C-alpha cells in the first residue's frame, strides 16, 4: 500500500468508527469518565465503556468521536500530495503517516 492509500484508509476507518459511536443528537457528543465508567451525552447518559483503570477511562473520554473526525480530516488533507518514502518526507507528513499506520495496524 502506498502512503496516500495508507492515509486514506486510516481516515475512512476513523470516520466509520466515529459515526458508529456518535450520539443521535450532536449536542450529546460530550464524553465523561467517572471512575472506570465512560459515558456519553449532555442531556442523558449513554454507557460507552467500562475499563480496568480510571486512567484508561479518562483516555477514552478524551478520544471521543470529535477527535476521530478531526484526525480523519487532517489525514484527508494530505490527499493529492505525492509522498515517496524513498525521499525525505517533511516532518508533518512523517507524523501523518505514523498516525495512519497505527490506525491501520501496520506500524513497524
Backbone bond lengths (Angstrom), bond angles and torsions (degrees), N, CA, C in turn:
res aa  C-N    CA-C-N  psi(-1)  N-CA   C-N-CA  omega(-1)  CA-C   N-CA-C  phi
1 X - - - 1.445 - - 1.529 107.73 -
2 X 1.320 117.27 135.24 1.463 119.67 179.45 1.531 110.27 -85.16
3 X 1.342 117.56 165.15 1.464 120.10 -176.44 1.533 114.08 -54.68
4 X 1.317 117.79 -40.33 1.468 120.11 179.74 1.526 111.11 -62.45
5 X 1.336 116.63 -41.33 1.466 120.43 177.82 1.524 111.31 -65.92
6 X 1.336 116.84 -38.63 1.461 120.71 178.60 1.531 111.19 -61.92
7 X 1.330 116.07 -44.29 1.462 120.66 179.40 1.531 110.98 -65.02
8 X 1.322 116.83 -44.62 1.468 121.95 -179.69 1.530 110.68 -63.36
9 X 1.320 117.39 -43.75 1.465 121.44 179.98 1.526 111.00 -62.87
10 X 1.320 117.13 -43.73 1.464 120.74 179.14 1.525 110.95 -63.53
11 X 1.329 117.16 -42.43 1.468 120.94 179.17 1.527 110.51 -62.17
12 X 1.324 116.86 -43.14 1.462 120.59 178.77 1.524 111.08 -63.61
13 X 1.324 116.89 -40.63 1.466 121.15 178.20 1.522 110.34 -60.90
14 X 1.335 116.87 -47.32 1.459 120.61 179.88 1.523 112.10 -61.68
15 X 1.331 116.88 -43.01 1.466 119.97 179.66 1.529 110.66 -63.54
16 X 1.319 117.30 -42.53 1.464 121.46 179.18 1.524 110.74 -62.69
17 X 1.325 116.49 -47.35 1.465 120.51 -179.95 1.519 111.80 -65.41
18 X 1.322 117.21 -40.88 1.466 120.85 -179.58 1.519 111.36 -64.01
19 X 1.323 116.46 -41.53 1.467 120.13 179.32 1.522 111.25 -67.40
20 X 1.325 116.64 -34.19 1.468 120.62 -176.87 1.520 112.36 -65.56
21 X 1.334 117.76 -29.67 1.462 118.82 -178.82 1.521 112.60 -112.43
22 X 1.317 117.52 9.36 1.454 119.80 178.40 1.516 110.56 -69.91
23 X 1.307 115.07 147.34 1.464 120.97 177.96 1.524 109.24 -72.33
24 X 1.340 116.78 154.57 1.461 119.68 179.07 1.531 112.44 -61.76
25 X 1.306 117.00 -26.54 1.458 122.15 -179.20 1.526 108.12 -120.04
26 X 1.329 117.04 127.28 1.467 121.69 -177.68 1.527 112.24 -53.80
27 X 1.330 118.52 -28.48 1.461 120.61 179.70 1.519 111.81 -69.38
28 X 1.328 117.89 -13.57 1.465 122.22 -178.57 1.525 112.78 -94.85
29 X 1.327 118.04 19.95 1.463 121.28 -174.70 1.526 114.18 -81.34
30 X 1.301 119.67 0.59 1.455 121.43 -179.25 1.526 109.90 -76.24
31 X 1.311 117.04 132.36 1.458 122.02 177.70 1.521 108.98 -109.25
32 X 1.314 116.75 142.13 1.461 122.95 -178.10 1.525 109.10 -126.43
33 X 1.311 116.90 144.25 1.458 121.59 172.44 1.521 107.49 -119.57
34 X 1.311 115.14 121.79 1.466 120.85 176.73 1.525 106.68 -128.37
35 X 1.319 115.15 110.05 1.457 118.14 -174.74 1.516 108.80 66.81
36 X 1.318 116.20 -123.67 1.469 119.71 179.03 1.516 111.87 -104.52
37 X 1.341 117.77 5.98 1.465 121.71 179.85 1.521 111.00 -98.36
38 X 1.333 115.73 136.53 1.459 122.07 175.94 1.519 106.46 -113.36
39 X 1.330 115.91 128.05 1.458 121.07 178.79 1.522 109.37 -127.48
40 X 1.314 115.47 167.08 1.454 122.09 -175.57 1.519 109.05 -132.95
41 X 1.307 116.77 139.00 1.449 120.52 170.27 1.504 115.21 123.53
42 X 1.304 115.81 147.95 1.461 123.12 175.82 1.519 110.28 -92.22
43 X 1.332 115.79 -49.55 1.459 120.40 -172.93 1.516 112.77 -87.87
44 X 1.311 116.93 -29.71 1.455 122.53 176.18 1.507 107.27 -144.48
45 X 1.307 118.20 153.21 1.458 119.56 -178.10 1.521 110.09 -102.93
46 X 1.307 115.41 135.31 1.457 123.03 177.44 1.515 107.08 -116.90
47 X 1.321 117.72 132.23 1.465 120.46 177.66 1.521 110.12 -65.45
48 X 1.312 116.53 133.37 1.462 122.01 176.73 1.517 109.53 -110.16
49 X 1.336 117.19 -51.49 1.464 120.15 -176.94 1.519 110.37 -161.66
50 X 1.306 114.95 156.04 1.462 122.41 168.46 1.517 105.92 -122.80
51 X 1.319 116.33 130.46 1.453 120.79 -173.65 1.528 110.81 -117.74
52 X 1.303 115.25 176.91 1.467 121.56 178.43 1.527 112.13 -80.68
53 X 1.326 116.78 -28.43 1.464 119.68 -175.65 1.519 110.82 -133.50
54 X 1.323 115.76 155.87 1.462 120.16 176.52 1.529 110.56 -67.84
55 X 1.324 117.22 -31.93 1.469 120.44 179.16 1.528 110.92 -63.30
56 X 1.330 116.81 -41.19 1.458 120.15 178.43 1.528 110.47 -67.54
57 X 1.309 117.44 -39.35 1.465 120.65 176.93 1.530 110.17 -61.67
58 X 1.329 117.45 -44.09 1.464 121.17 177.72 1.530 111.14 -60.63
59 X 1.326 116.06 -40.92 1.474 120.22 -179.67 1.529 110.48 -65.35
60 X 1.317 117.34 -45.76 1.464 120.58 179.28 1.527 110.15 -59.90
61 X 1.325 117.15 -43.59 1.464 121.03 179.78 1.533 110.84 -62.55
62 X 1.325 117.05 -37.82 1.461 120.57 179.93 1.523 112.23 -70.67
63 X 1.329 117.28 -28.29 1.460 122.04 -177.89 1.538 111.11 -97.17
64 X 1.309 116.31 45.73 1.463 121.68 -177.00 1.534 111.45 -68.55
65 X 1.349 119.11 174.41 1.461 122.19 -176.72 1.529 114.64 -55.27
66 X 1.327 117.79 -30.92 1.465 119.54 177.75 1.518 112.35 -62.74
67 X 1.328 116.52 -35.72 1.464 120.75 176.95 1.529 109.16 -67.87
68 X 1.330 116.39 -42.79 1.464 119.83 177.94 1.518 112.14 -61.31
69 X 1.320 116.39 -40.57 1.468 120.67 179.02 1.527 110.88 -65.79
70 X 1.327 116.60 -40.93 1.469 120.21 178.22 1.528 111.15 -65.72
71 X 1.328 117.06 -41.58 1.470 120.12 176.90 1.523 110.95 -63.85
72 X 1.327 117.15 -40.70 1.465 120.42 178.19 1.530 110.51 -60.76
73 X 1.327 116.73 -43.46 1.467 120.20 178.87 1.527 110.96 -62.63
74 X 1.350 116.68 -40.05 1.462 120.26 178.50 1.528 110.76 -63.92
75 X 1.328 116.75 -44.18 1.466 119.76 179.08 1.533 110.67 -64.57
76 X 1.327 116.18 -40.05 1.471 119.98 179.02 1.523 112.29 -68.15
77 X 1.335 117.76 -22.28 1.466 120.29 179.78 1.533 111.60 -64.90
78 X 1.315 116.81 -15.33 1.464 121.31 178.44 1.523 112.56 -85.03
79 X 1.334 117.40 -4.36 1.465 121.35 179.77 1.530 109.93 -57.37
80 X 1.310 115.75 132.43 1.458 121.72 177.90 1.520 114.56 88.50
81 X 1.320 116.53 -7.43 1.462 119.94 177.78 1.524 107.91 -96.40
82 X 1.315 116.05 120.23 1.465 119.55 -177.52 1.520 109.99 -76.17
83 X 1.329 113.72 132.27 1.468 120.05 178.49 1.519 108.21 -127.46
84 X 1.291 114.90 131.13 1.451 121.03 176.86 1.519 107.74 -126.55
85 X 1.308 115.93 117.61 1.461 118.92 -177.65 1.522 112.55 -69.27
86 X 1.325 117.24 -16.21 1.465 119.46 177.41 1.526 110.33 -69.43
87 X 1.325 116.43 -19.60 1.467 121.90 177.39 1.525 108.50 -107.26
88 X 1.285 116.62 164.52 1.465 120.78 177.45 1.524 109.40 -67.83
89 X 1.331 115.85 130.23 1.458 121.34 177.27 1.526 108.90 -96.88
90 X 1.337 116.92 146.34 1.469 118.14 172.67 1.529 109.37 -58.33
91 X 1.330 116.18 152.72 1.461 120.39 -175.65 1.531 112.07 -56.87
92 X 1.340 117.63 -42.69 1.464 118.97 -178.56 1.528 111.56 -67.37
93 X 1.315 118.31 -31.03 1.470 121.02 176.13 1.525 109.96 -68.79
94 X 1.321 117.56 -38.65 1.466 120.52 177.16 1.525 110.55 -62.64
95 X 1.334 116.13 -40.21 1.466 120.04 178.95 1.529 110.72 -66.06
96 X 1.313 117.19 -43.32 1.470 120.87 179.11 1.523 110.05 -60.75
97 X 1.300 116.95 -43.76 1.460 121.08 179.37 1.529 111.08 -66.26
98 X 1.318 117.71 -38.16 1.469 121.10 177.92 1.538 110.55 -64.18
99 X 1.328 117.34 -41.16 1.456 121.48 177.56 1.529 109.44 -63.92
100 X 1.312 116.78 -47.27 1.465 121.26 -179.87 1.532 110.90 -57.87
101 X 1.302 116.65 -42.42 1.460 120.07 -178.81 1.532 112.35 -68.22
102 X 1.313 117.53 -33.00 1.461 120.00 174.54 1.519 109.97 -65.25
103 X 1.318 116.87 -44.85 1.461 121.39 179.97 1.521 110.86 -64.50
104 X 1.327 116.39 -41.53 1.468 121.43 -178.35 1.526 113.12 -77.96
105 X 1.315 116.51 -10.40 1.462 119.72 -178.59 1.522 112.85 73.73
106 X 1.333 116.46 27.68 1.458 120.14 -178.59 1.527 112.11 -118.27
107 X 1.344 116.48 14.14 1.469 119.31 179.91 1.531 109.25 -65.63
108 X 1.350 115.32 140.69 1.470 118.55 179.92 1.512 112.24 -67.38
